[in-house]
Amino acid sequence: MPKFNIYDVLFEIKEKYINEKFIFINGEVMEKILREMGATDADFDGLKDVSNNLGSDPTLPFRESKNGRFEFNFLSSTINRIEFQPFVLSAQEDFVRHDSGKVREFRGIGDDLQLNRAFQALLIFKAFIVWGVDVRHRFGLDYDSRRWVSTVFNLRTITTPDLVGEPALEGVHADGVDHTMTTLLGMENTTDDSAITFIHDNREANGTRWDAFDQDLRLGQAQHKRFLDTMLIVDHERKHSLSPVRAAMKEFRATRDMLIFFTRHPALPEHVSHSYDSFEPHREIPLYIEFPESLRGSNV
């Protein structure tokens, strides 16, 4: 059996991402990558449990959530936790939902997640994959900057006998960023057809339900099923939608736990998020990570 070479694997993933604008990486491969970056069994166990500490979501009754903001600084080859800011996504950014344009405030990610070495390795992995990838420019972002914002959401979608959990209630959408990455932490009591991700051509109409889209504009699909299954999407060049979370045993609740990494260039004054785009460090729970020396000469 050939030895796992992390550099060959990372460059292969990056090349496919550049060519296809989205990529799905199975959890077994991701686990090997994260172990090579220093993650241990204890870190993986911590990731599986971290979603038990989430709070109520500000706008969705079937979701629990936390978020945190991190800077990808490609000048200093570092990742830094930056201060709390409200969060907003607008219809102009291809996000059409009842809370489009609403300023939302999420509870903050704590040290139980940000000090986890598997989580830190996911941040480094994403920084490596997205740096230097040419993307279609979004309105109002500073594409000359080498300091990027990565907003991370830890989310639990919940289905009960009275409420269906929708990982993407908004239907076909984009996330208003340059690169979206999604990583599965766990699922309980879910059906085989729960939370399938569909990838759409940008011509698909925003807000179209996951089961009503034009099949001719569907570019692919994937399903996070095992721990650490991960998808990356060039967000302004591919839209996506998801099927609901459904309970296998309908009398009990079903859950789906995810990490979502939204990464983009900083907002200019004309952008809806400009007022909430500070790069000041987080004072209460700071974090400072250096890119591994072995990756610094490889586009990071």
Secondary structure, 3 states (H helix, E strand, C coil): CCCCCHHHHHHHHHHHHHHHCEEEECHHHHHHHHHHCCCCHHHHHHHHHHHHHCEECCCCCCEEEEEEEEEEECCCCEEEEECCCCECCCHHHCCCCCCCCCCECCCECCHHHHCCHHHHHHHHHHHHHHCCCCCCCCCCECCCCCEEEEEEEEEEEEEECCECECCCCCCCECCCCCEEEEEEEEEECECCCCCEEEEECCCCCCCCCCCCCCHHHEEEEEECCCCCCEEEEECCCCEEEECCECECCCCCCEEEEEEEEEEECCECCCCCCHHHCCCCECCCCCCEEECCHHHHCCCC
